[in-house]
Amino acid sequence: MSVGEALRNSSNHSNTTEGVTTNTTKSDIKTSHNVAVSTEIKDEIAHSTKTDTALEQRLKCDYLVVGAGTTGMSFVDTILTENSKATIILVDKNNNPGGHWTKAYDFVQLHQPSCTYGVNSLPLGKNRFGRERWDLDDRASKSEILNYYQTVLEKFQATGRVRSFFGATYEYNECRNVHTIRFGTRGSTGDADKDSMNTMNTKRTAITVEITCRKVVTSGASIITPSMREPLIPVHETIASNFVPVNEVTSRIASGRYKKYIIFGNGKTSIDAITHMLGDNDIDPSQITWITSREAWFLVTEPFRVVHKSMRTIANRVLSSKSVKETFLGLEKDGLMARIDDSLDTFPEVFRRASVNRKQLEQVRFIKNIVRLGKATSIGPHTIHLERGSLDFSVPDTLLVDCMVDNSYGYASFDNSFQTFEPNRINLGPLFGFLNISLSAAIVAFLECSFGDTTRNGETEETILRKQNDCCWLLTGDCACSPESLVGMLYMEAKYTEALMKTVPGAIKFLMQSRLNMNAPMHHKHGTLKLLWNMIGPPQLYKFPQKLIQKVESGGYTDIDHCFGAETHHHAVNESVATKTSSSMLVANEEHNTARINKINNFHNTGKSYETLVLSCN
């Protein structure tokens, strides 16, 4: 097959793959199919006489989506559903879809129920009574998620409107305004084909595909797990083999070489590693030392078995508390928040929205060798150097496990100038609301389909971009991993749902029918009745969004002196927020504050329509 034919046929799915026998597992067939396209191209390159120049092809599409991870796949899925004519080219540097899941440790599970993760058109959760149900015990494993995304990819390809290229890198030449993907160049391939690609590099051959597209779609999250990077701190060469990413824990334990284990990191990955060692490998707690740079808050999962009840509790605490600190201490009493050691006087200043169950809390609390001397700064031949001290260890029998996080897996890398919609470009990444990146990406795609036509009603591109961005209230800035981010997420959720309802026809239907929405009636027994009871019954939750908006924007928290980036938001309609500064929130002039609150109330008064009541709780 020629290079051109390989490219043209890259979207066609076949039920058979050369070299695959009838007793091959389903997941094996999927994996080999993704590599097959790259293999055909590499064969063409290997036999080509054009060894000094790149082989070139040109392709066209409506959307060039860079990254086949959670955000990219969710975006593509909604585009295909909402726009029956859109064509898409999907590019990823890995050999298979799934983003960071392709590099995750084997014992990882979703931190949320499977019924709200992935894409809208295909269930991931277990089928109960003909539908997915909200079930905290139904959290997909790594292998289940990778097989899921492989099935999603095949579903995309079956439409005939999606071409996918894996083991390829994306490049943009700003001077020429040219988008390209490259095969056979250094850094352009996943792990599976490194040797063959390196062979090609020595022949100075490559294939360059120029893409003509209406819009390029990228994700700025850049989630990097420990196995995807070099150590974050200097590690002496003599003990480098003892310092491993969390992915290697299982195999290293099985080797029988180690009697002691030192865990680096204070987040969910560390907890997963410790509970895996204790529960699945019978490691004694006395063998484990845990280096925690800072104390952190964790959501406790059990109360969320009844979603509406737990959200009522959170709403009441958020509105009744005078500070973020009071909110978290109250939620700790309610059993919704926890820290590893609640006997410490220090209030944890970290909240990455990670969740744990009570069994995991009990397990990690068995660890008594907890080192709280700040971040590790370097590792010497026999000593771990920390910000406020050091820790000696014996080299031969000690395994050092890297569970450290750089930039909070990418979710804290967005500043207040971030814009989702730009000319010829869509930027995915930040969370729209409460703890769901899949839903956030689907909403962006829904907005694109709702306003993406530049000829719609004769509106200019500038007008459409403004309307789209007017609906994108995103949690950005330095607070993304602090306790105040809980208030920030709820505040932004209130803002974006209000904007969607006011601006976008069909938004309420999209959200209520989205399987990615944890409040969607489909996930709960008597879902619609329960939703309405919580909204307009005694709980009166329909009032919560406006009360929270008013509280944040009037400086109602003693330890929050900003509006989570809303101050610099470009919305022309949001003058009351845009003109507000941190200093003005501290002004004690009663007349000034009263006028400001009245202005906010007038702006946000949306009435009590059915759509308002249902949408405002999402």
C-alpha positions as CSV (number, residue, x, y, z in Angstrom):
1,M,0.0,0.0,0.0
2,S,1.3,3.5,-0.9
3,V,1.7,6.2,1.7
4,G,-1.2,8.1,0.2
5,E,-3.4,5.0,0.4
6,A,-2.4,4.4,4.0
7,L,-3.4,7.9,4.9
8,R,-6.6,7.9,3.0
9,N,-7.6,4.5,4.5
10,S,-6.6,5.4,8.0
11,S,-10.1,5.9,9.1
12,N,-11.5,2.6,7.7
13,H,-12.0,0.0,10.4
14,S,-11.6,-3.7,9.5
15,N,-12.7,-6.6,11.6
16,T,-9.6,-8.6,10.7
17,T,-5.9,-7.6,11.1
18,E,-3.1,-9.4,9.4
19,G,-1.4,-11.8,11.8
20,V,-4.3,-11.9,14.3
21,T,-5.8,-15.3,14.8
22,T,-9.4,-16.0,15.7
23,N,-8.6,-16.7,19.4
24,T,-7.0,-13.3,19.9
25,T,-8.6,-11.2,22.6
26,K,-10.7,-8.2,21.7
27,S,-8.2,-5.8,23.3
28,D,-5.3,-7.3,21.4
29,I,-7.1,-6.8,18.1
30,K,-7.8,-3.1,18.9
31,T,-4.2,-2.4,19.9
32,S,-2.7,-4.0,16.8
33,H,-5.1,-2.1,14.5
34,N,-3.9,1.2,15.7
35,V,-0.3,0.3,15.1
36,A,-1.1,-1.2,11.7
37,V,-1.5,2.2,10.0
38,S,1.8,3.4,11.3
39,T,3.5,0.1,10.2
40,E,2.2,0.5,6.6
41,I,3.6,4.0,6.5
42,K,6.9,2.9,8.0
43,D,7.2,0.1,5.5
44,E,6.7,2.6,2.7
45,I,9.4,4.8,4.2
46,A,11.8,1.9,4.7
47,H,11.6,1.0,0.9
48,S,11.6,4.5,-0.4
49,T,14.5,5.9,-2.4
50,K,13.7,9.4,-1.1
51,T,15.9,9.1,2.0
52,D,16.9,12.8,2.2
53,T,13.5,14.5,2.1
54,A,10.3,14.1,3.9
55,L,7.4,12.4,2.1
56,E,4.5,14.7,2.0
57,Q,0.7,14.4,1.9
58,R,-2.1,16.8,2.4
59,L,-5.4,16.3,4.1
60,K,-8.4,18.5,4.8
61,C,-10.9,18.5,7.7
62,D,-13.1,20.8,9.7
63,Y,-11.4,20.1,13.0
64,L,-7.8,18.9,13.7
65,V,-8.0,17.6,17.2
66,V,-4.6,17.2,18.9
67,G,-4.7,14.5,21.6
68,A,-6.9,11.4,22.0
69,G,-7.2,11.7,25.8
70,T,-10.2,12.4,27.9
71,T,-10.8,15.9,26.6
72,G,-10.1,15.2,23.0
73,M,-12.3,12.2,22.8
74,S,-15.2,13.8,24.6
75,F,-15.0,16.8,22.3
76,V,-14.9,14.7,19.1
77,D,-17.8,12.6,20.3
78,T,-20.1,15.6,20.9
79,I,-19.0,17.3,17.6
80,L,-20.0,14.1,15.7
81,T,-23.4,14.0,17.5
82,E,-24.3,17.6,17.2
83,N,-22.9,18.3,13.7
84,S,-23.8,15.6,11.1
85,K,-21.4,16.9,8.5
86,A,-18.2,17.8,10.4
87,T,-15.0,15.9,9.5
88,I,-12.2,15.4,12.0
89,I,-8.6,14.4,12.0
90,L,-7.4,13.0,15.4
91,V,-3.7,13.0,16.2
92,D,-1.9,11.6,19.2
93,K,1.8,10.9,20.0
94,N,0.9,7.7,21.7
95,N,0.1,4.4,19.9
96,N,-3.4,4.2,21.3
97,P,-6.2,6.5,22.5
98,G,-6.6,7.2,26.2
99,G,-4.0,10.0,26.9
100,H,-2.3,9.7,30.3
101,W,-4.3,6.4,30.9
102,T,-1.9,4.7,28.5
103,K,1.0,5.5,31.0
104,A,-0.9,5.1,34.2
105,Y,-0.1,2.5,36.9
106,D,-2.0,-0.8,36.5
107,F,-3.8,-0.7,39.8
108,V,-5.3,2.8,39.3
109,Q,-9.1,3.3,39.1
110,L,-11.3,6.2,38.3
111,H,-11.8,8.7,41.1
112,Q,-15.4,9.0,40.1
113,P,-18.2,6.6,39.2
114,S,-17.8,5.2,35.6
115,C,-21.3,6.5,34.6
116,T,-20.0,10.1,34.4
117,Y,-16.7,9.5,32.6
118,G,-15.7,9.2,28.9
119,V,-17.9,10.3,26.1
120,N,-21.7,11.0,25.9
121,S,-22.5,8.4,23.2
122,L,-21.1,5.3,24.9
123,P,-21.7,4.0,28.4
124,L,-18.7,3.0,30.5
125,G,-20.6,2.1,33.7
126,K,-22.2,-1.2,34.4
127,N,-25.7,-1.7,33.0
128,R,-28.4,-1.9,35.6
129,F,-32.1,-2.2,34.6
130,G,-31.2,-1.0,31.1
131,R,-29.2,2.0,32.1
132,E,-26.1,3.2,33.9
133,R,-26.5,4.0,37.5
134,W,-24.6,6.3,39.9
135,D,-22.6,3.7,41.8
136,L,-19.5,4.6,43.8
137,D,-18.3,1.0,43.7
138,D,-18.3,1.0,39.9
139,R,-15.0,2.8,39.0
140,A,-13.3,1.5,35.9
141,S,-9.8,0.2,36.0
142,K,-7.0,1.2,33.6
143,S,-7.5,-1.7,31.3
144,E,-11.3,-1.1,31.2
145,I,-10.8,2.6,30.3
146,L,-8.2,1.8,27.6
147,N,-10.5,-0.8,26.0
148,Y,-13.4,1.7,26.3
149,Y,-11.5,4.4,24.4
150,Q,-10.5,1.9,21.8
151,T,-14.2,1.1,21.3
152,V,-15.0,4.8,21.1
153,L,-12.3,5.2,18.5
154,E,-13.7,2.4,16.4
155,K,-17.1,4.1,16.7
156,F,-15.7,7.4,15.5
157,Q,-14.0,5.7,12.5
158,A,-17.2,3.8,11.5
159,T,-18.8,7.2,10.8
160,G,-16.4,7.7,7.9
161,R,-15.9,11.3,9.2
162,V,-12.9,10.7,11.4
163,R,-9.3,9.9,10.5
164,S,-6.9,9.0,13.3
165,F,-3.1,9.1,13.4
166,F,-1.2,7.6,16.3
167,G,2.5,7.7,17.0
168,A,2.6,11.1,15.4
169,T,3.5,14.6,16.5
170,Y,1.7,17.9,15.7
171,E,3.5,21.0,14.7
172,Y,2.3,24.5,13.7
173,N,4.3,26.9,11.6
174,E,2.9,30.3,12.6
175,C,4.8,32.1,9.8
176,R,3.3,29.9,7.1
177,N,0.0,29.2,9.0
178,V,0.5,25.5,8.3
179,H,-0.5,22.6,10.5
180,T,1.5,19.4,10.1
181,I,1.7,15.9,11.6
182,R,4.9,14.0,11.3
183,F,5.8,10.3,11.4
184,G,9.3,8.9,11.7
185,T,10.9,11.9,13.4
186,R,12.5,11.9,16.9
187,G,10.0,12.2,19.7
188,S,7.0,11.5,17.3
189,T,6.2,8.0,18.5
190,G,4.9,6.0,21.4
191,D,7.0,3.6,23.3
192,A,6.0,0.5,21.2
193,D,7.8,1.7,18.1
194,K,10.9,3.5,19.4
195,D,13.4,1.0,17.9
196,S,11.9,1.0,14.4
197,M,11.5,4.7,14.4
198,N,15.1,5.2,15.5
199,T,16.2,3.1,12.6
200,M,14.3,5.3,10.2
201,N,15.8,8.4,11.8
202,T,19.3,7.1,10.8
203,K,18.1,7.1,7.2
204,R,16.9,10.7,7.6
205,T,13.4,9.7,6.3
206,A,10.1,11.0,7.5
207,I,6.6,11.6,6.4
208,T,5.0,15.0,6.8
209,V,1.3,15.4,6.4
210,E,0.0,19.0,6.0
211,I,-3.5,19.6,7.4
212,T,-5.9,22.2,6.1
213,C,-8.6,22.7,8.8
214,R,-11.2,25.2,9.8
215,K,-10.0,25.0,13.4
216,V,-7.4,23.3,15.5
217,V,-8.4,21.9,18.9
218,T,-5.8,21.4,21.6
219,S,-5.8,20.5,25.3
220,G,-3.7,22.6,27.6
221,A,-3.9,20.3,30.6
222,S,-0.7,18.4,29.6
223,I,-1.2,15.7,32.3
224,I,2.1,14.1,33.0
225,T,2.3,11.1,35.3
226,P,5.6,10.0,37.0
227,S,6.2,7.3,34.4
228,M,6.1,10.0,31.6
229,R,8.9,12.2,32.9
230,E,12.3,12.2,34.5
231,P,12.6,12.6,38.3
232,L,11.5,16.0,39.5
233,I,14.6,16.2,41.8
234,P,18.3,15.3,41.3
235,V,18.9,11.6,42.0
236,H,22.4,10.3,42.5
237,E,23.5,7.9,39.8
238,T,24.4,5.2,42.3
239,I,20.8,4.8,43.5
240,A,19.0,5.7,40.3
241,S,17.8,2.2,39.9
242,N,16.1,2.3,43.3
243,F,14.1,5.4,42.5
244,V,11.2,4.3,40.4
245,P,7.8,5.6,39.2
246,V,4.7,4.2,40.9
247,N,4.1,2.0,37.9
248,E,6.9,-0.3,38.9
249,V,5.8,-0.9,42.5
250,T,4.1,-4.3,41.8
251,S,7.0,-5.8,39.9
252,R,9.6,-4.5,42.3
253,I,7.7,-6.0,45.3
254,A,7.5,-9.3,43.4
255,S,11.2,-9.4,43.0
256,G,11.6,-9.9,46.8
257,R,14.7,-7.6,46.9
258,Y,13.2,-4.9,49.2
259,K,12.4,-4.7,52.9
260,K,11.8,-1.0,53.1
261,Y,9.7,1.4,51.0
262,I,9.8,5.2,50.9
263,I,6.9,7.0,49.2
264,F,7.3,10.5,47.8
265,G,4.2,12.6,47.4
266,N,1.1,13.7,49.4
267,G,-1.7,13.1,46.9
268,K,-4.1,10.4,45.7
269,T,-1.3,8.5,43.8
270,S,0.6,8.1,47.1
271,I,-2.5,6.8,48.8
272,D,-3.1,4.4,45.9
273,A,0.4,3.1,46.2
274,I,0.3,2.6,49.9
275,T,-3.1,0.9,49.9
276,H,-1.9,-1.3,47.1
277,M,1.1,-2.3,49.0
278,L,-0.8,-2.9,52.2
279,G,-4.0,-4.5,50.9
280,D,-2.8,-6.4,47.7
281,N,0.8,-7.2,48.6
282,D,0.7,-7.7,52.4
283,I,3.5,-5.2,53.1
284,D,3.7,-4.4,56.8
285,P,3.0,-0.7,57.6
286,S,6.3,-0.6,59.6
287,Q,8.1,-1.1,56.3
288,I,6.7,2.0,54.7
289,T,8.0,5.6,55.2
290,W,5.8,8.4,53.7
291,I,7.3,11.7,52.8
292,T,4.5,14.3,52.6
293,S,5.6,17.8,51.7
294,R,2.3,19.4,52.8
295,E,-1.0,18.2,54.4
296,A,-3.9,17.9,52.0
297,W,-7.7,17.7,52.0
298,F,-9.6,14.7,50.4
299,L,-13.2,14.3,49.5
300,V,-14.7,11.2,51.3
301,T,-16.7,9.1,48.8
302,E,-19.2,7.4,51.0
303,P,-21.5,10.4,51.6
304,F,-21.8,10.8,47.8
305,R,-23.7,7.6,47.5
306,V,-26.7,9.9,47.7
307,V,-25.6,12.7,45.5
308,H,-28.4,15.2,46.2
309,K,-28.1,14.9,50.0
310,S,-24.3,15.4,49.9
311,M,-24.6,18.4,47.6
312,R,-27.2,19.9,49.9
313,T,-24.7,19.6,52.8
314,I,-22.0,21.2,50.7
315,A,-24.3,24.0,49.7
316,N,-25.4,24.7,53.2
317,R,-21.8,24.8,54.5
318,V,-20.6,27.0,51.7
319,L,-23.3,29.6,52.2
320,S,-23.3,29.6,56.0
321,S,-19.6,29.8,56.5
322,K,-17.7,33.1,56.8
323,S,-14.5,31.6,55.5
324,V,-13.1,28.8,53.4
325,K,-11.4,27.4,56.6
326,E,-14.8,27.3,58.3
327,T,-16.3,25.6,55.3
328,F,-13.7,22.8,55.3
329,L,-13.8,22.3,59.0
330,G,-17.5,22.1,58.8
331,L,-17.5,19.6,56.0
332,E,-14.9,17.5,58.0
333,K,-17.5,17.3,60.8
334,D,-20.1,16.3,58.2
335,G,-17.9,13.5,57.0
336,L,-17.5,14.8,53.5
337,M,-13.9,16.0,53.9
338,A,-10.9,14.4,55.5
339,R,-7.2,14.8,56.1
340,I,-4.7,12.0,56.9
341,D,-4.0,13.2,60.4
342,D,-6.8,15.3,61.9
343,S,-4.9,15.7,65.2
344,L,-2.5,18.2,63.6
345,D,-3.2,21.9,64.4
346,T,-2.1,22.9,60.9
347,F,-5.0,23.6,58.5
348,P,-4.1,21.9,55.1
349,E,-3.6,24.4,52.3
350,V,-3.8,21.8,49.5
351,F,-7.0,20.5,47.9
352,R,-6.6,18.8,44.5
353,R,-10.2,17.4,44.5
354,A,-8.9,13.9,45.0
355,S,-11.3,11.4,46.7
356,V,-10.7,8.5,49.1
357,N,-13.0,6.1,50.8
358,R,-13.0,5.3,54.5
359,K,-11.2,2.0,54.1
360,Q,-8.3,3.8,52.3
361,L,-8.2,6.4,55.1
362,E,-8.0,3.6,57.7
363,Q,-5.2,1.9,55.8
364,V,-3.0,4.9,55.3
365,R,-3.5,5.9,59.0
366,F,-1.6,2.7,59.9
367,I,1.5,4.3,58.5
368,K,3.3,5.8,61.5
369,N,6.6,6.7,59.7
370,I,5.4,9.9,58.1
371,V,8.1,12.5,57.4
372,R,6.8,16.1,57.4
373,L,10.0,18.1,56.7
374,G,8.8,19.7,53.4
375,K,9.5,18.8,49.8
376,A,12.4,16.5,48.9
377,T,15.1,18.5,47.2
378,S,17.5,15.8,46.1
379,I,18.5,12.2,46.8
380,G,22.1,11.4,47.6
381,P,23.9,8.0,47.8
382,H,22.4,7.3,51.3
383,T,20.4,10.4,52.2
384,I,17.2,12.1,51.1
385,H,17.6,15.9,51.4
386,L,14.4,17.8,52.3
387,E,13.5,21.5,52.8
388,R,13.8,21.3,56.6
389,G,16.0,18.3,57.2
390,S,17.2,15.0,55.8
391,L,16.4,11.2,56.0
392,D,19.0,8.5,55.8
393,F,18.2,5.1,54.2
394,S,20.0,1.8,53.3
395,V,20.5,1.4,49.6
396,P,20.3,-2.3,48.8
397,D,17.0,-3.1,50.4
398,T,15.1,0.2,50.1
399,L,12.7,1.1,47.2
400,L,12.1,4.8,46.6
401,V,8.7,5.3,44.9
402,D,8.0,8.4,42.9
403,C,4.4,9.6,43.4
404,M,5.1,13.3,43.1
405,V,3.0,15.7,41.1
406,D,4.3,18.4,38.9
407,N,1.9,21.3,38.2
408,S,-1.1,19.3,39.6
409,Y,-1.2,17.1,36.5
410,G,-1.6,20.2,34.3
411,Y,-4.9,21.4,35.8
412,A,-3.3,24.4,37.5
413,S,-1.4,25.7,34.5
414,F,-4.1,28.1,33.2
415,D,-3.9,31.8,34.0
416,N,-6.7,34.3,34.0
417,S,-6.1,35.3,30.4
418,F,-7.1,31.8,29.1
419,Q,-9.7,31.8,26.4
420,T,-11.5,28.7,25.1
421,F,-12.5,30.1,21.7
422,E,-10.1,32.0,19.5
423,P,-10.1,32.6,15.8
424,N,-9.5,29.3,14.0
425,R,-8.7,27.6,17.4
426,I,-10.4,25.9,20.4
427,N,-8.5,25.5,23.6
428,L,-9.6,22.7,25.9
429,G,-8.4,22.1,29.5
430,P,-9.8,23.9,32.5
431,L,-12.8,22.6,34.4
432,F,-16.1,24.3,33.9
433,G,-17.6,23.1,37.1
434,F,-17.6,20.5,39.8
435,L,-15.0,17.8,39.2
436,N,-15.7,16.6,35.6
437,I,-13.2,17.2,32.7
438,S,-15.2,14.9,30.4
439,L,-18.4,17.1,30.7
440,S,-16.3,20.3,30.4
441,A,-15.0,19.2,27.0
442,A,-18.4,18.1,25.8
443,I,-19.9,21.5,26.7
444,V,-17.2,23.2,24.6
445,A,-18.1,21.0,21.6
446,F,-21.8,21.8,22.2
447,L,-21.1,25.5,22.2
448,E,-19.0,25.1,19.0
449,C,-21.9,23.4,17.3
450,S,-24.4,25.9,18.6
451,F,-22.5,29.0,17.4
452,G,-19.8,27.7,15.1
453,D,-21.3,28.8,11.8
454,T,-19.9,32.2,10.9
455,T,-22.9,32.8,8.6
456,R,-25.5,32.2,11.4
457,N,-27.9,35.1,11.4
458,G,-25.3,37.2,9.6
459,E,-23.2,37.4,12.7
460,T,-19.5,38.2,12.5
461,E,-16.8,35.7,13.7
462,E,-15.9,38.2,16.5
463,T,-19.5,38.2,17.7
464,I,-19.8,34.4,17.7
465,L,-16.5,34.1,19.6
466,R,-17.7,36.6,22.2
467,K,-20.9,34.7,22.7
468,Q,-19.1,31.4,23.0
469,N,-16.6,32.7,25.5
470,D,-19.4,34.4,27.4
471,C,-20.5,30.9,28.4
472,C,-17.1,29.7,29.4
473,W,-16.5,30.4,33.1
474,L,-13.4,28.5,34.0
475,L,-11.5,28.0,37.2
476,T,-8.0,29.4,36.5
477,G,-5.2,31.0,38.4
478,D,-3.2,30.1,41.5
479,C,-6.3,28.9,43.5
480,A,-6.8,25.8,41.4
481,C,-5.2,23.5,44.0
482,S,-6.1,25.3,47.2
483,P,-9.1,24.8,49.5
484,E,-10.8,27.9,48.1
485,S,-11.1,26.0,44.7
486,L,-14.1,24.2,46.1
487,V,-15.9,27.5,46.4
488,G,-14.4,28.5,43.0
489,M,-15.7,25.4,41.2
490,L,-19.2,25.9,42.5
491,Y,-19.1,29.6,41.7
492,M,-18.0,29.0,38.1
493,E,-20.6,26.3,37.7
494,A,-23.3,28.7,38.8
495,K,-21.9,31.3,36.3
496,Y,-21.6,29.0,33.3
497,T,-25.0,27.3,33.7
498,E,-26.7,30.7,34.0
499,A,-24.9,31.9,30.9
500,L,-25.8,28.7,28.9
501,M,-29.4,29.0,29.8
502,K,-29.6,32.6,28.8
503,T,-27.6,32.3,25.6
504,V,-27.8,28.8,24.1
505,P,-31.1,27.2,22.9
506,G,-31.2,23.5,23.9
507,A,-28.6,23.8,26.6
508,I,-30.9,22.5,29.3
509,K,-31.8,19.4,27.2
510,F,-28.1,18.8,26.5
511,L,-27.2,18.8,30.1
512,M,-30.1,16.9,31.4
513,Q,-29.5,14.1,28.8
514,S,-25.7,14.0,29.2
515,R,-24.5,10.8,30.8
516,L,-21.4,12.8,31.9
517,N,-23.6,14.9,34.2
518,M,-23.7,13.4,37.7
519,N,-27.1,15.1,38.3
520,A,-28.7,13.8,35.1
521,P,-31.9,12.0,36.1
522,M,-30.9,8.9,34.1
523,H,-28.3,8.0,36.7
524,H,-30.6,7.9,39.7
525,K,-33.7,6.0,40.7
526,H,-36.7,8.4,40.4
527,G,-34.2,10.8,39.2
528,T,-36.5,13.6,37.8
529,L,-38.7,13.6,40.9
530,K,-35.7,13.7,43.3
531,L,-34.1,16.5,41.3
532,L,-37.3,18.6,41.4
533,W,-37.9,17.9,45.1
534,N,-34.4,19.1,45.9
535,M,-34.8,22.2,43.6
536,I,-38.2,23.4,44.5
537,G,-39.1,21.3,47.6
538,P,-37.9,22.0,51.1
539,P,-34.2,22.1,50.3
540,Q,-34.8,25.0,47.9
541,L,-31.5,24.4,46.0
542,Y,-32.6,26.5,43.1
543,K,-31.6,29.5,45.3
544,F,-28.1,28.3,45.8
545,P,-26.4,29.5,42.6
546,Q,-27.5,33.1,43.0
547,K,-26.8,33.2,46.7
548,L,-23.3,31.9,46.1
549,I,-22.6,34.4,43.2
550,Q,-23.8,37.2,45.4
551,K,-21.7,36.0,48.3
552,V,-18.5,35.7,46.3
553,E,-18.9,38.9,44.4
554,S,-19.7,40.9,47.5
555,G,-16.6,39.7,49.4
556,G,-18.6,37.3,51.7
557,Y,-15.5,35.2,52.6
558,T,-12.9,36.7,54.9
559,D,-10.1,34.6,53.3
560,I,-11.1,35.2,49.6
561,D,-10.2,38.6,48.2
562,H,-11.0,37.9,44.5
563,C,-13.6,36.4,42.2
564,F,-11.6,33.4,40.8
565,G,-10.5,35.2,37.7
566,A,-13.9,36.7,36.9
567,E,-12.5,40.1,37.5
568,T,-10.5,39.9,34.3
569,H,-13.1,38.0,32.3
570,H,-13.7,39.6,29.0
571,H,-17.5,39.5,29.3
572,A,-19.1,42.8,28.3
573,V,-22.2,41.8,30.2
574,N,-20.3,41.3,33.4
575,E,-19.4,44.8,34.2
576,S,-20.2,44.4,37.9
577,V,-17.5,41.8,38.2
578,A,-14.9,43.1,35.8
579,T,-14.7,46.5,37.6
580,K,-14.2,44.8,40.9
581,T,-10.7,44.5,42.3
582,S,-9.3,42.8,45.3
583,S,-9.0,46.0,47.2
584,S,-12.6,47.0,46.5
585,M,-13.8,43.8,48.0
586,L,-12.3,44.9,51.3
587,V,-13.9,48.4,51.3
588,A,-16.0,48.9,54.4
589,N,-18.1,51.7,53.0
590,E,-21.6,50.4,53.6
591,E,-23.3,52.6,50.9
592,H,-20.7,51.4,48.3
593,N,-21.2,47.7,49.1
594,T,-25.0,48.0,49.2
595,A,-25.0,49.6,45.7
596,R,-22.7,46.8,44.4
597,I,-24.8,44.0,45.8
598,N,-28.0,45.6,44.3
599,K,-26.3,45.8,41.0
600,I,-25.3,42.1,41.1
601,N,-28.8,41.1,42.2
602,N,-30.4,43.0,39.4
603,F,-28.0,41.5,36.8
604,H,-28.5,37.9,38.1
605,N,-32.2,37.9,38.6
606,T,-33.4,35.2,36.2
607,G,-36.8,34.2,37.7
608,K,-38.0,30.8,38.7
609,S,-38.7,29.1,35.4
610,Y,-38.5,25.3,35.2
611,E,-35.3,25.5,33.1
612,T,-33.7,27.7,35.7
613,L,-34.6,25.3,38.5
614,V,-33.3,22.2,36.7
615,L,-30.2,23.7,35.1
616,S,-28.9,25.6,38.2
617,C,-28.1,22.4,40.1
618,N,-25.8,21.0,37.4
